[in-house]
């Protein structure tokens, strides 16, 4: 699986879910948007989504400012 262009091994995650991926990357779910294989994933589906080898994940971090 590639995350933001970097190879990540699914075996390193506690489970193959989006939430486990974010936890392993030390990211707060409420601070990111996520795209899987070119499709934006709705936040309320993250717990059910099972990540697979070959997935391309893009994580966008929210940045505050003024």
C-alpha positions as CSV (number, residue, x, y, z in Angstrom):
1,X,0.0,0.0,0.0
2,X,1.2,3.5,-0.7
3,X,0.5,6.4,1.6
4,X,1.3,9.8,0.1
5,X,3.7,8.1,-2.3
6,X,5.5,6.1,0.4
7,X,5.3,2.3,0.7
8,X,3.6,1.1,4.0
9,X,3.3,-2.6,5.0
10,X,-0.2,-3.6,6.2
11,X,1.4,-6.1,8.5
12,X,2.7,-3.2,10.6
13,X,-0.8,-2.1,11.5
14,X,-2.9,-3.5,14.4
15,X,-5.8,-3.9,11.9
16,X,-6.1,-3.0,8.2
17,X,-8.5,-0.1,8.9
18,X,-8.2,3.6,8.1
19,X,-8.2,4.4,11.9
20,X,-5.3,2.0,12.5
21,X,-3.4,3.6,9.7
22,X,-3.9,7.1,11.1
23,X,-3.0,5.9,14.6
24,X,0.2,4.4,13.3
25,X,1.1,7.7,11.6
26,X,0.2,9.6,14.8
27,X,-2.5,11.6,13.0
28,X,-5.7,12.8,14.6
29,X,-8.7,11.7,12.5
30,X,-10.5,15.0,12.9
31,X,-7.5,16.8,11.4
32,X,-7.2,15.0,8.1
33,X,-9.1,14.2,4.9
34,X,-8.5,10.9,3.2
35,X,-8.6,9.6,-0.4
36,X,-8.3,5.9,-1.4
37,X,-7.5,4.9,-4.9
38,X,-8.7,8.3,-6.2
39,X,-11.9,8.4,-4.2
40,X,-12.6,10.6,-1.2
41,X,-13.6,8.5,1.8
42,X,-16.4,9.8,4.1
43,X,-15.2,10.0,7.7
44,X,-18.2,7.9,8.9
45,X,-17.0,5.0,6.8
46,X,-13.4,4.9,8.0
47,X,-14.0,2.2,10.6
48,X,-15.5,-0.2,8.1
49,X,-13.1,0.4,5.3
50,X,-10.6,-2.5,5.0
51,X,-7.3,-1.4,3.5
52,X,-5.6,-3.8,1.0
53,X,-2.2,-4.3,-0.5
54,X,-2.1,-2.1,-3.7
55,X,-4.2,0.6,-2.3
56,X,-3.1,4.2,-2.9
57,X,-3.9,6.4,0.1
58,X,-3.6,10.2,0.1
59,X,-3.8,11.9,3.5
60,X,-4.4,15.7,3.5
61,X,-3.7,17.5,6.8
62,X,-5.9,20.4,7.8
63,X,-4.0,23.6,8.6
64,X,-5.4,26.4,10.5
65,X,-4.5,30.0,9.9
66,X,-5.7,33.5,9.7
